[in-house]
């Protein structure tokens, strides 16, 4: 079986699409519960009662700064200047109690454990993220990739060895283990001649392989990278679910290729390796349907991280520069339709085979969260049964996360960790990619203010 963007057979596509249609008919037949609408209104500032005075004030201050586009867009330059002026130690002293403390779990295992224990008491689960990735022109060599692998194996260990998380998850960036340049070349090759998944699986097992279209050095690097991925998967299976992030369209087919190969090898009895689908891309639904078909044909379980996406500006500029059609939906409404349609497809599949399919609804969009919760109730999917969970970023959207946890849903927070030097480039990149989210946190700021005023009135 080939892993590629093969045209799925009509019966397969129809059957998968009918899952969403059937769910829609169920929704029409079942009265939408008023109780659910009330509990998931996300209007209650009491969700922040668990936060200390310092945490309230810190969040309010940082969210206020994040509401200024100029600050977010130039955050990298501003931090670089601040580090030059203050020196490494002074810069760390400034950032640690502020931006770092808001969005990062800690630097060492002790600090991470403290953060995770606090999250666990609030009903939140950690999804640890090693803040390392590469883009074109940043490739570093096999030793650095091996070091990155060791960091990710340590992430597996930390995720599994502590008692603060039921069904732990972690995030993985393939470009921390496989050069972006080779990802781009593989993407080109896949478009010309599909790669056989079995070829990659045999390479993961240690078999010497000649990869079509790659020269000797590229093939050697690809083989090393597949074995790095294999070691991480072997360490995590039956312990920690590994969610592979999507990145840019010019390398995503290669990322999906290796991810589906990992799924074929390791997802025989459960969804331990998951792939990410970016619903702001016009082709996202068809990609999801094709990969569902492939998982069904090959007989492995299928895990999905569903996101809207974070590389919009760069994707559009690159498409314009290269004279290609814009791969991103033209409007926010189209992206919402794409997200909700893919969500319906997955929930329909889960309602029929909960042991074969899993999804994390990774979004800060309240309407998508409510929609997912309603469909789960209509389709009788357990709110904490493991097949469906929700995800938001650490330090953001807590009014949604804490409310979901209170109502008994499985909710994860994406948790980067590491030193100030290691995490800040990651945070800057995330801030710039998610600036529309950062600039749209007025509701969370208002709820934080309401909680602050409530406490002040209580003291007067």
C-alpha positions in Angstrom: 0.0 0.0 0.0 1.4 3.4 -0.9 1.4 6.3 1.5 0.5 9.3 -0.7 -2.2 11.6 -1.7 -3.8 8.8 -3.8 -7.4 9.5 -4.9 -9.6 7.6 -2.5 -12.2 5.3 -4.0 -15.7 6.8 -4.1 -17.3 4.2 -1.8 -14.7 5.0 0.9 -15.1 8.7 0.6 -18.9 8.4 0.7 -18.9 6.2 3.7 -16.6 8.5 5.6 -18.6 11.6 4.7 -21.8 9.8 5.6 -20.5 9.5 9.2 -20.7 13.3 9.5 -24.1 13.3 7.7 -25.5 10.6 10.1 -24.3 12.6 13.0 -26.0 15.7 11.6 -29.3 13.8 11.3 -28.9 12.6 14.9 -28.3 16.2 16.0 -31.6 17.2 14.3 -33.5 14.4 15.9 -32.2 15.1 19.4 -33.3 18.2 21.3 -30.3 20.3 22.1 -30.0 20.4 25.9 -30.3 23.8 27.5 -28.2 22.6 30.5 -25.2 22.0 28.2 -25.5 25.4 26.7 -25.6 27.0 30.1 -22.7 25.1 31.6 -20.4 25.7 28.6 -21.2 29.4 28.1 -17.7 30.2 29.4 -19.0 33.4 31.0 -18.3 32.6 34.7 -15.3 34.4 36.2 -15.4 32.0 39.1 -13.3 29.7 36.9 -10.4 31.9 38.0 -11.0 31.5 41.7 -8.2 28.9 41.7 -5.6 31.6 40.6 -3.5 33.5 43.1 -3.4 37.3 43.2 0.0 37.2 41.5 -1.3 34.9 38.8 -4.3 37.1 38.1 -2.2 40.3 37.9 0.4 38.6 35.7 -2.1 37.2 33.3 -3.9 40.6 33.0 -0.7 42.4 32.4 0.6 40.0 29.8 -2.7 39.7 28.0 -2.9 43.5 27.8 0.5 43.7 26.2 -0.4 40.9 23.8 -3.4 42.9 22.6 -1.0 45.3 20.8 -0.2 43.9 17.3 3.1 45.9 17.1 4.4 44.4 20.3 3.5 40.8 19.2 4.8 41.3 15.6 8.1 42.6 16.9 8.5 40.5 20.0 11.6 38.7 18.7 13.4 41.9 18.0 12.3 43.5 21.3 13.5 40.5 23.3 16.8 40.5 21.4 17.4 44.2 22.3 16.4 43.5 25.9 18.8 40.7 26.2 21.6 42.8 24.8 20.9 45.6 27.2 20.3 43.5 30.3 22.7 40.7 29.7 21.8 37.0 29.9 21.2 37.0 33.7 19.3 40.2 33.8 17.1 39.2 30.9 16.3 35.9 32.6 15.4 37.7 35.9 13.0 39.9 33.9 11.3 37.1 31.9 11.2 34.3 34.4 8.4 35.7 36.7 6.5 37.2 33.7 6.2 35.8 30.2 8.1 32.6 31.0 6.0 31.8 34.1 2.8 32.4 32.2 3.5 30.1 29.3 6.3 27.6 30.4 6.1 24.8 32.9 9.6 25.2 34.2 13.3 24.4 33.4 14.0 21.2 35.3 12.0 18.2 36.4 11.3 19.5 39.8 9.8 22.8 38.5 7.9 20.9 35.8 6.4 18.5 38.4 5.3 21.4 40.6 3.5 22.9 37.7 2.0 19.6 36.6 0.8 18.7 40.1 -1.0 22.1 40.3 -2.6 21.4 36.9 -3.7 18.0 38.0 -5.5 19.4 41.1 -7.5 21.6 38.7 -8.5 18.6 36.6 -6.1 19.6 33.7 -3.7 17.2 32.0 -0.3 18.1 30.6 0.7 17.6 27.0 4.4 18.2 27.2 6.2 19.9 24.3 10.0 20.0 23.8 10.5 23.5 22.2 12.8 22.4 19.4 12.1 22.5 15.6 13.8 23.7 12.4 12.9 25.5 9.2 14.7 25.7 5.9 18.3 26.9 6.4 18.5 25.8 10.0 19.7 22.2 9.6 22.4 21.3 12.1 23.7 17.8 11.6 23.2 14.3 13.0 24.7 15.0 16.4 22.2 17.8 17.1 19.3 15.6 15.8 20.5 12.8 18.1 20.6 15.3 21.0 17.0 16.3 20.1 16.0 12.7 20.2 17.5 12.3 23.7 15.5 15.4 24.8 12.3 13.8 23.4 13.0 10.5 25.1 13.4 12.4 28.3 10.0 14.0 27.6 8.5 10.5 27.3 10.1 9.5 30.6 8.9 12.7 32.4 5.4 12.3 31.0 5.1 8.7 32.0 7.0 8.6 35.3 4.9 11.0 37.3 1.4 10.4 38.7 0.0 13.7 37.7 -1.6 12.7 34.4 -4.1 10.1 33.3 -3.4 9.0 29.7 -0.4 11.3 29.2 0.4 13.0 25.9 3.4 14.7 24.4 4.0 16.7 21.2 6.7 16.0 18.6 8.1 18.1 15.8 9.5 15.9 13.1 11.8 18.7 11.9 13.7 18.3 15.2 14.8 14.9 14.0 14.7 15.1 10.2 16.1 18.0 8.2 13.5 20.4 6.6 15.4 20.3 3.3 14.9 16.6 3.1 11.3 17.0 4.1 10.8 19.3 1.1 12.6 16.9 -1.3 10.5 14.0 0.0 7.3 16.1 -0.5 8.3 16.6 -4.2 9.1 12.9 -4.6 5.8 11.7 -3.1 3.9 13.9 -5.6 5.8 12.1 -8.4 5.9 8.6 -7.2 4.2 7.4 -3.9 6.3 5.9 -1.2 5.4 2.5 0.2 4.7 2.6 3.9 6.3 -0.8 4.3 9.6 0.6 3.0 9.7 3.0 5.9 8.6 0.5 8.5 11.4 -1.9 7.4 13.8 1.0 7.7 12.6 1.7 11.2 13.2 -2.0 12.0 16.8 -1.5 11.1 16.8 -3.0 7.6 19.2 -1.2 5.1 17.0 0.5 2.5 17.6 2.3 -0.7 15.0 5.1 -0.9 14.0 6.0 -4.4 15.0 9.5 -5.5 17.5 10.2 -2.7 21.2 10.3 -3.1 23.5 8.4 -0.7 23.9 11.1 1.9 20.2 11.9 1.9 19.2 8.3 2.2 21.7 7.9 5.1 20.2 10.9 6.9 16.6 9.6 6.3 17.5 6.2 7.6 19.0 7.8 10.8 15.9 10.0 11.2 13.5 7.1 10.9 15.4 5.2 13.5 15.3 8.2 15.8 11.5 8.3 15.4 11.3 4.6 15.9 13.2 4.9 19.3 10.8 7.6 20.5 7.8 5.5 19.4 9.1 2.4 21.0 9.6 4.2 24.3 6.2 5.8 24.2 3.9 3.0 23.0 1.5 1.8 25.8 2.7 4.7 27.9 2.5 8.1 26.3 0.5 9.2 23.2 2.7 11.1 20.7 1.0 13.9 18.8 3.0 14.8 15.7 2.7 18.4 14.8 2.0 19.7 11.3 4.2 22.5 10.0 4.4 24.2 6.6 2.6 23.0 3.4 5.9 22.6 1.6 6.9 19.8 4.0 3.7 18.5 5.4 3.3 15.5 3.0 6.7 14.2 4.1 5.7 14.7 7.8 2.5 12.8 7.2 4.4 10.0 5.3 6.7 9.3 8.3 3.8 9.7 10.8 1.6 7.2 8.9 4.5 4.8 8.8 4.8 5.1 12.6 1.0 4.6 12.9 1.2 1.5 10.8 3.9 0.0 13.0 2.8 1.1 16.4 -1.0 1.7 16.3 -2.1 -1.9 15.9 -3.9 -2.1 19.3 -4.5 1.6 20.1 -3.8 5.2 18.9 -0.4 5.9 20.3 0.9 8.0 17.3 -1.4 10.9 16.1 -1.2 13.2 13.1 -2.2 16.9 13.0 -4.7 18.4 10.5 -4.7 22.2 9.9 -8.2 23.2 9.0 -7.3 26.6 7.6 -5.9 24.8 4.6 -8.4 24.2 1.8 -7.2 20.6 1.3 -7.4 19.6 5.0 -10.7 17.7 4.8 -9.7 15.6 1.8 -6.3 14.8 3.5 -8.1 13.7 6.7 -10.5 11.5 4.7 -7.6 9.9 2.7 -5.6 9.1 5.9 -8.7 7.7 7.5 -9.2 5.5 4.5 -5.5 4.4 4.7 -5.8 3.5 8.4 -8.9 1.5 7.7 -7.3 -0.3 4.7 -4.1 -1.0 6.6 -5.9 -2.0 9.8 -4.3 0.5 12.3 -5.8 2.9 14.8 -6.0 6.6 13.9 -5.4 9.5 16.2 -6.1 13.1 15.1 -5.1 16.4 16.5 -7.5 18.9 14.9 -6.3 22.5 14.8 -7.2 25.6 12.8 -3.6 26.4 11.9 -0.9 28.9 12.7 1.2 29.6 9.6 -1.3 31.6 7.6 0.7 34.7 6.7 3.8 32.8 5.7 1.8 30.3 3.7 0.1 33.1 1.8 3.2 35.1 1.2 5.1 32.1 -0.1 2.2 31.1 -2.4 2.1 34.6 -3.8 5.9 34.6 -4.3 5.9 31.3 -6.1 2.8 32.1 -8.2 0.7 29.3 -6.6 -2.9 29.4 -5.5 -3.3 30.5 -1.9 -3.6 27.2 0.1 -5.4 28.9 3.0 -9.2 29.4 3.2 -10.2 33.0 2.2 -12.3 33.7 5.2 -12.6 32.9 8.9 -16.1 31.4 8.2 -14.7 29.0 5.6 -12.1 27.9 8.1 -14.8 27.4 10.7 -16.8 25.3 8.3 -13.7 23.2 7.5 -12.9 22.7 11.2 -16.5 21.8 12.1 -16.9 19.5 9.1 -13.7 17.5 10.0 -14.8 17.4 13.6 -18.2 15.9 12.6 -16.4 13.3 10.5 -14.2 12.2 13.4 -17.0 12.2 16.0 -19.1 10.2 13.6 -16.3 7.6 13.2 -15.7 7.6 17.0 -19.3 6.9 17.8 -19.2 3.8 15.6 -15.6 2.5 16.5 -14.3 4.3 19.6 -11.5 1.8 19.9 -10.2 2.7 16.5 -10.4 6.5 16.4 -9.3 9.3 18.7 -9.3 13.0 18.5 -8.1 16.0 20.5 -10.2 19.1 19.7 -7.3 21.5 19.9 -8.9 24.9 19.7 -9.5 28.2 21.7 -12.7 28.7 19.7 -15.6 28.5 22.2 -18.2 27.7 19.6 -16.2 24.7 18.3 -15.8 23.5 21.9 -19.5 23.7 22.5 -20.3 22.1 19.2 -18.0 19.2 20.0 -19.6 18.8 23.5 -23.1 18.8 22.0 -22.2 16.3 19.4 -20.6 14.0 22.0 -23.8 14.1 24.0 -26.0 13.5 20.9 -23.8 10.6 19.8 -23.5 9.2 23.4 -19.7 9.6 23.4 -18.4 9.6 27.0 -17.0 13.0 28.0 -14.0 11.3 29.7 -13.9 8.0 27.9 -10.6 8.6 26.1 -11.8 8.8 22.5 -12.4 12.6 22.6 -10.5 15.2 24.5 -9.9 19.0 24.3 -6.7 21.0 24.2 -5.5 24.6 24.7 -2.2 26.3 25.3 -0.7 26.7 28.8 -1.4 30.2 30.1 -4.2 30.9 27.7 -7.9 30.2 27.4 -8.1 29.0 31.1 -11.8 30.1 31.3 -12.5 27.4 28.8 -10.1 24.8 30.1 -11.1 25.1 33.7 -14.8 25.0 32.9 -14.4 21.9 30.7 -12.5 20.2 33.5 -15.2 21.1 36.0 -17.8 19.6 33.8 -15.9 16.3 33.6 -14.3 16.5 30.1 -10.8 15.4 29.4 -8.8 18.6 28.9 -5.1 18.9 28.1 -2.8 22.0 28.1 0.1 22.2 25.7 3.0 22.6 28.0 6.5 23.7 26.8 9.4 23.4 29.2 13.1 24.2 29.3 15.4 27.1 30.0 14.6 30.8 29.1 17.1 30.6 26.3 15.6 27.4 24.9 11.9 28.3 25.2 11.9 32.0 24.2 12.5 31.4 20.4 9.7 28.9 20.5 7.4 31.3 22.4 8.2 34.1 20.0 7.4 31.9 17.0 4.1 30.8 18.6 3.2 34.3 19.5 3.7 35.6 16.0 1.9 32.6 14.5 -1.0 32.9 16.9 -1.2 36.7 17.2 -4.9 36.7 16.1 -5.6 34.5 19.1 -3.4 36.7 21.3 -5.2 39.8 20.1 -8.6 38.2 20.6 -8.4 37.4 24.3 -10.5 40.3 25.4 -13.1 38.0 27.0 -10.5 36.2 29.1 -9.1 39.6 30.2 -12.6 40.8 31.2 -13.3 37.6 33.2 -9.9 38.0 35.0 -10.9 41.6 35.8 -14.2 40.5 37.2 -12.5 38.0 39.5 -10.0 40.7 40.6 -12.8 43.1 41.4 -14.7 40.4 43.3 -11.7 39.9 45.5 -11.2 43.6 46.0 -14.8 44.0 47.0 -14.5 41.1 49.4 -11.7 42.8 51.2 -13.4 46.2 51.5 
